[in-house]
Amino acid sequence: LQLKLCLLCFSVFPENTIISKRAMIHWWIGEGLVAATRSQTAEDVGNACFEKLIALEMIEPVYQKCRYRVNQCKLHPWIRRMLIKVAKQARFFEFDSDGNATWDCSATHRACLVEEHQQEIDVASLRNLLTIFNVNEQYLQFDKCWFLDLRKIAVLQLGRWHNLRRHHIEVDSTDFLEGLQLSNQLKYLCLRAISRIIELPASIGGLSNLRILDLHACHNLERLSASITSLQML
C-alpha cells in the first residue's frame, strides 16, 4: 500500500517531464506516506521507496553527468496513463479529459495549481485539503483569507519540483503566508525558486509541525523571521 500511494503521486506530472527525487520524498514525508523508523530516518525510508519503484520499472531513472546517485526520474507515457486511471478511480486527484491534473478537490483531499487556470474556491473543500501541489502555475495570486481555512493541509508545494532553472515562478506578495497561522498540521512547505519573496512573516513560527521548509533558490529572500527558531520539528 505504501508503494502504491507513493507511486500515485507521480500521476500529476505532465508527460515527459523530469521529476526531482528530493521533491517527491519531501511530499511523501509531508503526507506521512513514509516515516522514520528506529533505524532509519524518513529520508532513508523515502529513498528506499524511490529505489524500489525504479527496480519495479514503475519510474525511470535519469542519470546526470559526473553523478553516481540518481536524483531525478521520469515516467514512461504508458505508465503515466495507467497511473492517471488508477488515481481517478481512487480519487487521489482529479483530472480533465486530457489527463491533466486539476484544481478540483470536491471529491478528493488533494488539488493542483495549473497554468492559466482560475480556481473557483469552495471554502468547504479547503477545510479537508491535505495537499496543494503547484504543477505548472507561474504566477501565484492567493487570498490570505482562504488560507485561513487550510486547517488540515500537510503539504504545500508552491515552488519548483524540477531542476529547470529557466522555469520562473513569481508571487505578488507573501501576505498569504500569514493565513497559514492556523495550519498546524503543515509538515512540508516548498517556496523553492519563487521570485519576489523578500521575507517570511512572523506567523511562520506558528507552524508547530513543520518539518521541511524549502527556500532553495529564493534569490530575493533577505530576512527570516525570528519566530522560525520556535519550529522545533524543522
Secondary structure, 3 states (H helix, E strand, C coil): CHHHHHHHHHHHCCCCCCEEHHHHHHHHHHHCCCCCCCCCCHHHHHHHHHHHHHHCCCCEEECCCCCCCCCEEECCHHHHHHHHHHHHHCCCCCECCCCCECCCCCCCCEEEECCCCCCCCCHHHHCCCCEEEECCCCEECCCHHHHCCCCCCCEEECCCCCCCCCCCEEECCCHHHHHHHHCCCCCEEECCCEECCCECCHHHHHCCCCCEEECCCCCCCCECCHHHHHCCCC
